[in-house]
Amino acid sequence: MSEIINNRQQRVEIMKSLIRQLHSGVAEEQIKHQLETMLDEADYSDIFLMEVQLVQEGIPAESIQQLCDTHTRVLKKHLDLQETPDTTPGHPVHTFVQENRELNKTTGQIRLLMKKLETLPDEQDATPQVREIQSQLNNLMDVDKHYRRKEYLLFPFFEKNNLPGPPMVMWGKHDEAREILKQTIAGLQEVESMTAAEAKAYNLFTVTPAVEAVDDMIYKEEKIMFPTALNLLTEQDWYEIYLQSDEYGYCLYDPQFEWRPEGGVHTEVGKPAAKGGRIQMPTGNFSLEELIGVFSTLPFDLTFVDKDDTVRYFSPGKERVFDRSRAILGRKVQYCHPPKSVHIVNQIVKDFKAGKQDRARFWINMGGRLVYICYYAVRDAQGAYMGTLEVTQDLTEVRSLEGERRLLAYDE
């Protein structure tokens, strides 16, 4: 029957129909048989287009996320034919792929340690072996930097091309992988000793899913996301990603290559649009250079989102609490947060726009630091909503102050 499927959209429509059947509870094996019979011509771009259209047709990204692993397994025969993208050293995709190779080595080492653990008698103390696995899991947690570069640098270009659905699905899978890694590591940190029997059970229920989550994401990146991105983005787009990648760091790999587009650089990224002159404000004025300097010196982080929910500015502090990059400028604020917290963002913005609230405050403990986050409604002289200002500050040092300091004494 595959001979009659003579165009891409027909293949996509069939896949959408079958994925909808999976969503309604039809057995995976039955769907797999139909796909393998009918879709010999399917490739990564068909799968990507399928996800885009399913989101556009109203299936929640969370539902597609739940089926993501299933339909990847179903289509594995076809995805296996897609080669890993081959790009020039230094190109962002080359860096992503090299990081994946290091991640593969780490997951392979964990699997080897788990296999050795299986040979131990159940009653034997397996604490040394468990600590080795824990050490490798700590290395694996470095994948967070890999994911954040995708989320904040690569995904915005999909959104600019009206393709937000698949990145939203993938971001959700990132969160799943990060969460299970965090839980697994935290659980091991609390254990003082463990018998081989206990370790085997722990590996089965927590370590194995954590390792599989990372390996599965690597497969989806190299078979679907990166090939699609290479067709979608321009060389200038990739250069902007390249210039900002250092801000997030790299995962188990340090690229030593300088990369520039073959056609050269057409624009300067991040340069002020104008110089000189004074910016007049109600209580004084600044030169552009002074204003940049002041906002760079503020001891807290500022991010401004306009009335249309678009990120327009963030302060370039030296020690930011949360990562920011120029890639978020012009991006809808909803796409700057993981899917599980978007409803909170929407609620705050909705209440600010309706005039019900003017401030929303949060404080969290993060790595031993007290972080204070406050959102303010920005309004004009008549009270009309102009946007939201996010202010984030590390209050750890302030909270620890005691007594008074009335004499000049510089901090070391």
C-alpha positions in Angstrom: 0.0 0.0 0.0 3.0 2.3 0.5 3.1 2.8 -3.3 -0.1 4.9 -3.3 1.3 7.3 -0.7 2.9 9.6 -3.2 3.3 12.8 -1.4 4.5 14.1 1.9 1.3 15.5 3.3 -0.5 12.1 2.7 2.2 10.4 4.8 1.9 13.0 7.5 -1.9 12.7 7.5 -1.6 8.9 8.0 0.9 9.3 10.8 -1.3 11.9 12.5 -4.2 9.4 12.3 -2.2 6.6 13.8 -0.7 8.8 16.5 -4.3 9.9 17.4 -5.1 6.2 17.7 -2.2 5.8 20.1 -3.6 8.8 22.0 -7.0 7.0 22.3 -5.4 3.8 23.6 -4.9 1.6 20.6 -2.1 -1.0 21.2 1.4 0.2 20.2 2.2 -3.0 18.4 -0.8 -2.6 16.1 0.1 0.9 15.2 3.8 -0.1 14.6 2.7 -2.7 12.1 0.6 -0.3 10.2 3.3 2.3 10.1 6.0 -0.1 9.0 3.7 -1.4 6.2 2.6 2.0 4.9 5.4 4.5 5.5 8.5 3.3 3.9 9.1 6.8 2.6 8.8 8.6 5.9 11.8 10.6 7.2 12.6 13.0 10.0 11.0 16.0 8.4 7.7 14.1 8.1 7.8 13.4 11.9 8.6 17.0 12.7 5.8 18.3 10.4 3.4 15.8 12.1 4.1 17.2 15.5 3.7 20.8 14.2 0.3 20.0 12.7 -1.0 18.0 15.7 -0.2 21.0 18.0 -1.9 23.4 15.5 -5.0 21.1 15.4 -5.4 21.4 19.2 -3.7 18.4 20.8 -1.9 19.7 23.9 1.9 19.7 23.7 1.8 17.7 27.0 -0.2 14.9 25.4 2.3 14.7 22.5 5.1 14.7 25.0 3.6 11.7 26.7 3.5 9.9 23.3 6.9 11.1 22.2 8.8 8.1 23.2 6.1 5.8 21.9 6.0 7.2 18.4 9.8 7.4 18.2 9.9 3.7 19.0 7.3 3.0 16.4 9.2 4.9 13.7 12.7 3.8 14.7 13.1 1.7 11.6 12.8 4.8 9.5 14.7 7.2 11.8 17.7 4.8 11.9 18.3 5.6 8.3 18.8 9.3 9.1 22.5 10.0 9.5 23.9 12.2 12.3 24.4 15.7 10.8 28.0 16.4 9.7 29.0 20.1 10.2 32.2 22.1 10.4 34.0 22.1 13.8 32.9 25.0 15.9 29.4 25.1 14.3 26.8 24.9 17.1 25.4 21.6 15.7 29.0 20.1 15.7 29.3 21.2 19.3 26.0 19.7 20.2 26.9 16.4 18.6 30.4 16.3 20.2 28.6 16.8 23.6 26.3 13.9 22.7 29.3 11.6 22.2 30.6 12.5 25.6 27.2 11.9 27.1 27.1 8.5 25.3 30.4 7.6 26.9 29.1 8.6 30.4 25.8 6.6 30.0 27.9 3.7 28.7 30.1 3.9 31.7 27.1 3.9 34.0 25.6 0.9 32.3 28.9 -0.9 32.6 29.0 -0.2 36.4 25.5 -1.4 36.7 26.3 -4.6 34.9 29.2 -5.2 37.2 27.0 -4.6 40.2 24.7 -7.3 39.0 27.5 -9.9 39.6 27.8 -9.1 43.3 26.1 -11.4 45.9 22.9 -9.8 47.2 24.2 -9.5 50.8 27.5 -7.9 49.9 28.2 -4.2 50.7 27.9 -2.3 47.4 28.5 1.2 48.7 31.8 1.7 46.8 30.2 0.7 43.5 27.1 2.9 44.2 29.4 5.8 44.8 31.1 5.3 41.4 27.7 5.3 39.8 26.8 8.4 41.7 29.9 10.1 40.4 29.0 9.4 36.8 25.5 10.6 37.4 26.9 13.9 38.6 28.8 14.1 35.3 25.7 13.3 33.4 23.9 16.2 35.1 26.1 18.5 33.0 23.5 17.8 30.3 21.5 20.7 31.8 23.9 23.2 30.0 23.3 21.3 26.7 19.5 21.5 27.1 19.6 25.2 28.1 21.5 26.2 25.0 18.8 24.5 23.0 16.0 26.0 24.9 17.3 29.6 25.0 19.3 29.8 21.8 18.0 27.3 19.3 14.2 27.0 20.0 13.6 30.8 19.5 14.4 30.4 15.8 11.7 27.7 15.5 9.2 30.1 17.2 10.2 32.9 14.8 9.3 30.5 12.0 5.9 29.8 13.5 7.0 26.3 14.6 6.7 26.4 18.4 5.1 23.0 18.9 7.9 20.5 18.6 10.3 22.6 20.8 7.7 22.8 23.5 7.4 19.0 23.4 11.2 18.6 23.5 11.5 21.1 26.4 9.0 19.0 28.4 11.2 16.0 27.7 14.2 17.9 28.9 12.4 18.7 32.2 11.6 15.0 32.6 15.2 14.0 32.1 16.5 16.7 34.5 14.0 15.8 37.2 14.7 12.1 37.2 18.5 12.8 37.3 18.0 15.2 40.2 15.9 12.8 42.1 18.2 9.9 41.5 21.3 11.8 42.6 19.5 13.2 45.6 18.4 9.7 46.6 21.9 8.4 46.5 23.3 11.3 48.5 21.0 10.4 51.4 22.1 6.8 51.5 25.1 6.0 53.8 25.4 2.3 52.8 23.6 -0.1 50.4 23.7 -3.8 49.9 24.0 -5.3 46.4 20.4 -6.3 46.5 19.2 -2.8 47.4 21.5 -1.3 44.8 20.2 -3.6 42.1 16.6 -2.6 42.9 17.6 1.1 43.0 19.3 0.9 39.6 16.3 -0.8 38.0 13.8 1.8 39.2 15.8 5.0 39.1 19.2 4.9 37.5 18.1 3.0 34.4 15.3 5.4 33.6 17.6 8.4 34.1 20.2 7.0 31.7 17.6 6.0 29.1 16.1 9.5 29.3 19.4 11.1 28.2 20.1 8.5 25.6 16.6 8.8 24.1 17.0 12.6 23.9 20.3 12.2 22.0 18.5 10.0 19.5 15.7 12.5 19.0 18.1 15.4 18.6 20.3 13.7 16.0 17.6 12.0 14.0 14.9 14.8 14.0 15.7 18.1 15.7 19.2 18.9 14.3 18.5 17.9 10.7 15.3 20.0 10.8 17.2 23.0 12.3 19.9 22.8 9.7 17.3 23.2 7.0 15.4 25.9 8.8 18.1 28.3 10.1 20.4 30.5 8.1 24.1 30.7 8.6 23.6 34.1 10.2 21.1 32.5 12.7 23.7 29.8 13.6 26.3 32.5 14.0 24.2 34.3 16.6 23.8 31.0 18.5 27.6 30.5 18.2 28.3 33.9 19.7 26.0 33.4 22.7 26.8 29.8 23.5 29.7 30.7 25.9 27.1 32.3 28.2 25.6 28.9 29.0 28.8 26.8 29.0 29.3 23.4 27.4 28.5 19.8 28.4 31.5 17.5 29.1 33.2 19.0 26.0 35.1 22.2 25.4 35.0 23.4 21.8 38.4 24.7 20.7 37.4 25.9 17.3 36.5 29.4 16.0 33.7 29.3 13.6 32.3 31.9 11.1 29.7 31.5 8.4 31.1 30.7 4.9 29.4 33.8 3.5 30.9 36.1 6.2 29.2 38.0 9.0 26.5 40.4 7.7 25.6 42.3 11.0 27.2 43.0 14.3 25.4 41.3 17.1 24.7 43.1 20.3 26.1 46.6 19.4 24.2 49.7 20.5 22.1 51.2 17.7 23.3 54.7 18.4 25.9 56.6 20.4 26.2 60.0 21.9 23.5 62.5 22.8 21.5 62.6 26.1 18.4 60.5 27.0 16.1 62.9 28.8 14.0 61.5 31.7 11.6 63.2 34.1 14.3 63.4 36.8 17.5 63.8 34.8 19.3 62.5 31.8 22.0 60.0 30.7 24.2 59.5 27.8 23.6 56.1 26.2 27.0 54.9 27.5 26.2 56.0 31.1 22.8 54.3 31.0 24.4 51.0 29.8 26.9 51.4 32.6 24.3 52.0 35.3 22.2 49.1 34.3 25.3 46.9 34.2 26.2 47.9 37.7 22.8 47.3 39.4 23.2 44.6 42.2 20.1 42.8 40.9 18.8 41.4 37.6 16.1 43.2 35.6 14.0 41.8 32.8 11.3 43.8 31.0 8.4 42.2 29.1 6.1 44.6 27.2 2.3 44.8 27.0 2.3 42.2 24.2 4.1 39.6 26.4 7.4 40.1 24.4 10.7 40.2 26.1 12.3 43.6 25.3 15.2 44.0 27.7 17.4 42.4 30.4 20.2 43.9 32.4 23.7 42.6 31.6 24.9 42.1 35.2 28.2 40.3 35.8 26.8 37.8 38.3 23.3 37.0 37.2 21.1 34.7 39.3 19.4 33.2 36.2 20.8 32.9 32.7 19.7 35.4 30.1 20.9 35.7 26.5 20.1 38.0 23.6 18.1 35.2 22.0 15.2 35.9 24.4 14.8 39.5 23.0 11.7 39.6 20.9 10.5 36.3 22.3 7.1 35.7 23.9 7.7 35.4 27.7 5.6 32.2 27.7 8.3 30.5 25.6 11.1 31.5 28.1 9.7 29.2 30.8 9.4 25.5 31.0 5.9 24.2 30.1 5.1 23.2 33.7 5.3 26.8 34.9 3.7 28.6 32.0 0.4 28.7 33.8 1.9 30.7 36.6 3.4 33.2 34.1 0.0 33.5 32.4 -1.8 34.1 35.6 0.5 36.9 36.7 0.3 38.7 33.4 -3.5 38.2 33.2 -3.9 39.7 36.7 -1.5 42.6 35.9 -3.3 43.4 32.7 -6.7 43.3 34.4 -5.5 45.7 37.1 -6.2 43.1 39.9 -2.6 43.0 41.1 0.6 45.1 40.8 3.2 42.7 42.4 3.9 39.0 42.7 6.7 37.9 45.0 8.6 34.6 45.4 11.7 33.6 47.4 13.5 30.3 47.0 16.5 28.5 48.4 18.9 27.7 45.5 22.2 26.0 46.1 22.4 27.5 49.6 21.4 31.0 48.4 18.3 32.9 49.2 16.9 34.2 45.9 14.2 36.9 45.9 12.1 37.2 42.7 9.5 40.0 42.3 7.3 40.8 39.4 5.9 44.4 39.1 3.2 45.7 36.8 4.6 48.7 34.8 1.9 51.3 34.2 1.8 54.7 32.6 0.6 57.9 34.3 -3.0 57.0 33.6 -2.6 53.5 35.0 -2.6 51.7 31.7 -0.6 48.4 31.6 2.7 48.8 29.7 4.4 45.6 30.7 6.0 43.5 33.5 9.3 44.1 35.2 11.0 41.1 36.8 13.6 41.9 39.5 15.8 39.1 40.9 18.3 39.4 43.7 20.5 37.2 45.8 19.7 38.2 49.4 22.1 35.7 51.0 24.7 38.2 52.1 22.1 40.9 53.1 20.2 38.4 55.2 23.4 37.5 57.1 24.2 41.1 58.2 24.3 41.8 61.9 24.8 44.9 64.0 25.8 48.1 62.2 28.6 49.5 60.0 28.8 53.3 60.4 32.5 53.7 59.5 34.1 53.3 56.1 35.3 49.8 55.6 35.7 48.3 52.1 34.6 44.7 51.6 37.4 42.4 50.6 
